[in-house]
Amino acid sequence: MTWLRGFMEDDRTSLEKVAERGIFAGLIASAVMAVLSMVASVTYQGRGFFTPMYHAAFIIDANTMRAAIAKAGEGEPFYFLRETFLFGMIAYVVLGGSLGCLFSVTARRLRLHGTSALLGGLAYGMAVMVVMSLLVLPRAADLFGAGEPISKMGAEVGWPTFIAQFAVFGLALGCWLFIRPQDIVDQKTRTTADPAIPS
């Protein structure tokens, strides 16, 4: 039984490492997504640079997002309120890390690498968008009384931009595995399971 306990501990440790790497990749992917959101908001949308962070924080502060959009309309695109911005940023970080963790474990199970990692990341981003739009955001809006700015976030942001945000998020995760497929493969099985995956 000692060998079995050792095997289970090794497998758990390996899975924990994969999850940790996924969390880190998710943080980076969410940062890329946030930058895209803010650039889109301040340029062709004309809603202000920090508005996406205020939108993410709408469940606790419904006024700052509206104020930022109004200020942007008056020619002040960089209206900044620290507390609301920090809450919105934390929401991006927590969600990004959690989704990155889930992606890494799923990608390990599916043995994604190379082009399949990019396609898998893109598909994952689109799947997350659908689940968020149909289940998570409406539920959060009901729970916190946030209304349509949260329950219909895609329409509020604009569907092309909303889709692009999640596509970029998923592709960023896919790029991580494209560049570092070894991050989700056990060291002991790396050479035997798939010789194409670098050490």
C-alpha positions as CSV (number, residue, x, y, z in Angstrom):
1,M,0.0,0.0,0.0
2,T,3.0,2.3,0.5
3,W,3.6,2.4,-3.3
4,L,-0.1,3.3,-3.9
5,R,0.0,6.2,-1.3
6,G,3.2,7.5,-2.9
7,F,1.6,7.3,-6.4
8,M,-1.5,9.2,-5.2
9,E,0.7,11.9,-3.5
10,D,2.8,12.3,-6.6
11,D,-0.3,12.6,-8.8
12,R,-1.9,15.2,-6.4
13,T,1.3,17.2,-6.3
14,S,1.5,17.2,-10.1
15,L,-2.1,18.3,-10.5
16,E,-1.5,21.0,-7.9
17,K,1.4,22.3,-9.9
18,V,-0.6,22.3,-13.1
19,A,-3.4,24.2,-11.4
20,E,-1.0,26.7,-10.0
21,R,0.5,27.3,-13.4
22,G,-3.0,27.7,-14.8
23,I,-3.9,30.3,-12.2
24,F,-0.8,32.3,-13.2
25,A,-1.6,32.0,-16.9
26,G,-5.2,33.0,-16.1
27,L,-4.0,36.2,-14.3
28,I,-1.9,37.1,-17.4
29,A,-4.8,36.3,-19.8
30,S,-7.2,38.4,-17.7
31,A,-4.7,41.3,-17.7
32,V,-4.6,41.1,-21.5
33,M,-8.4,41.0,-21.6
34,A,-8.6,44.0,-19.3
35,V,-6.2,46.1,-21.4
36,L,-8.1,45.3,-24.5
37,S,-11.4,46.3,-22.8
38,M,-10.0,49.6,-21.6
39,V,-8.4,50.4,-25.0
40,A,-11.7,49.7,-26.8
41,S,-13.6,51.7,-24.2
42,V,-11.5,54.8,-24.5
43,T,-11.2,54.7,-28.3
44,Y,-14.0,53.7,-30.6
45,Q,-16.6,53.2,-27.8
46,G,-16.0,56.6,-26.2
47,R,-16.9,55.4,-22.7
48,G,-13.7,56.3,-20.9
49,F,-10.5,54.3,-20.2
50,F,-11.3,52.9,-16.7
51,T,-15.0,52.2,-17.4
52,P,-14.6,48.4,-17.9
53,M,-13.2,48.2,-14.3
54,Y,-16.1,50.2,-13.0
55,H,-18.5,47.9,-15.0
56,A,-17.0,44.9,-13.3
57,A,-17.6,46.6,-9.9
58,F,-21.2,47.6,-10.8
59,I,-22.6,45.1,-8.3
60,I,-21.2,47.2,-5.4
61,D,-21.2,50.7,-7.0
62,A,-23.7,51.5,-9.7
63,N,-22.8,55.2,-9.9
64,T,-19.1,55.3,-10.9
65,M,-19.6,53.6,-14.3
66,R,-22.3,56.0,-15.2
67,A,-20.2,58.9,-14.0
68,A,-17.2,57.7,-16.1
69,I,-19.3,57.4,-19.2
70,A,-20.8,60.9,-18.7
71,K,-17.3,62.4,-18.1
72,A,-16.0,60.7,-21.2
73,G,-18.9,62.3,-23.1
74,E,-17.8,65.7,-21.8
75,G,-14.2,65.1,-23.0
76,E,-12.7,63.6,-19.8
77,P,-11.9,60.0,-20.7
78,F,-9.7,59.2,-17.7
79,Y,-12.1,59.7,-14.8
80,F,-10.6,57.6,-11.9
81,L,-12.0,56.4,-8.6
82,R,-9.5,54.3,-6.8
83,E,-11.8,52.1,-4.6
84,T,-14.1,51.1,-7.4
85,F,-11.2,50.6,-9.8
86,L,-9.5,48.2,-7.3
87,F,-12.7,46.2,-6.8
88,G,-13.2,45.8,-10.6
89,M,-9.5,44.8,-11.0
90,I,-9.8,42.2,-8.2
91,A,-12.9,40.8,-10.0
92,Y,-10.9,40.4,-13.2
93,V,-8.0,38.8,-11.3
94,V,-10.1,36.3,-9.3
95,L,-12.2,35.3,-12.3
96,G,-9.1,35.1,-14.6
97,G,-7.2,32.9,-12.1
98,S,-10.1,30.6,-11.5
99,L,-10.8,30.2,-15.2
100,G,-7.1,29.7,-15.9
101,C,-7.0,26.9,-13.3
102,L,-9.9,25.2,-14.8
103,F,-8.4,25.5,-18.3
104,S,-5.1,24.0,-17.2
105,V,-6.7,21.0,-15.7
106,T,-8.9,20.5,-18.7
107,A,-6.1,20.9,-21.1
108,R,-4.0,18.4,-19.2
109,R,-6.8,15.9,-19.5
110,L,-7.2,16.5,-23.2
111,R,-3.4,16.7,-23.7
112,L,-3.6,20.0,-25.6
113,H,-0.4,21.3,-27.2
114,G,0.7,22.9,-30.5
115,T,-2.1,24.2,-32.7
116,S,-4.7,22.2,-30.6
117,A,-3.7,24.4,-27.6
118,L,-4.5,27.6,-29.6
119,L,-7.8,26.2,-30.9
120,G,-8.7,24.8,-27.5
121,G,-8.0,28.1,-25.8
122,L,-10.2,29.9,-28.3
123,A,-13.0,27.4,-27.9
124,Y,-12.6,27.7,-24.1
125,G,-12.9,31.5,-24.2
126,M,-16.0,31.3,-26.3
127,A,-17.5,28.6,-24.0
128,V,-16.8,30.8,-21.0
129,M,-18.5,33.8,-22.7
130,V,-21.6,31.7,-23.3
131,V,-21.8,30.4,-19.7
132,M,-21.1,33.8,-18.3
133,S,-23.8,35.4,-20.5
134,L,-26.5,32.8,-20.0
135,L,-25.9,31.7,-16.4
136,V,-23.4,33.6,-14.3
137,L,-24.1,37.2,-15.1
138,P,-27.9,37.0,-14.9
139,R,-27.6,35.1,-11.6
140,A,-25.2,37.7,-10.2
141,A,-27.5,40.5,-11.3
142,D,-30.4,38.9,-9.5
143,L,-28.3,38.2,-6.4
144,F,-27.0,41.8,-6.1
145,G,-29.9,43.7,-7.7
146,A,-27.5,45.0,-10.3
147,G,-30.0,44.9,-13.2
148,E,-29.2,44.9,-17.0
149,P,-25.7,46.4,-16.9
150,I,-24.7,43.0,-15.4
151,S,-27.3,40.6,-16.6
152,K,-26.9,41.9,-20.2
153,M,-23.3,42.8,-20.1
154,G,-22.7,41.7,-23.7
155,A,-25.3,44.2,-25.0
156,E,-24.1,46.9,-22.6
157,V,-20.5,46.5,-23.8
158,G,-21.4,45.7,-27.4
159,W,-21.4,42.1,-28.6
160,P,-18.4,42.5,-31.1
161,T,-16.2,43.9,-28.3
162,F,-17.6,41.4,-25.7
163,I,-16.8,38.4,-28.0
164,A,-13.4,39.8,-28.8
165,Q,-12.6,40.1,-25.1
166,F,-13.3,36.5,-24.4
167,A,-11.6,35.4,-27.7
168,V,-8.4,37.2,-26.6
169,F,-8.7,35.7,-23.1
170,G,-8.9,32.2,-24.5
171,L,-6.2,32.7,-27.1
172,A,-3.9,34.1,-24.4
173,L,-4.4,30.8,-22.5
174,G,-3.8,28.8,-25.6
175,C,-0.6,30.8,-26.4
176,W,0.7,29.8,-22.9
177,L,0.3,26.1,-23.8
178,F,1.6,26.6,-27.3
179,I,4.8,28.1,-25.9
180,R,5.1,25.9,-22.8
181,P,3.2,22.6,-23.3
182,Q,5.5,21.0,-20.6
183,D,3.7,23.0,-17.9
184,I,0.8,20.6,-17.9
185,V,2.6,17.3,-18.5
186,D,4.1,15.2,-15.7
187,Q,7.9,15.1,-15.8
188,K,7.9,11.3,-15.5
189,T,5.5,10.8,-18.5
190,R,6.8,13.6,-20.7
191,T,9.2,11.5,-22.7
192,T,7.0,8.4,-23.0
193,A,3.5,9.9,-23.5
194,D,4.4,12.4,-26.2
195,P,8.0,12.8,-27.4
196,A,7.0,16.0,-29.3
197,I,6.5,17.9,-26.0
198,P,9.8,19.5,-24.9
199,S,11.2,19.1,-21.5
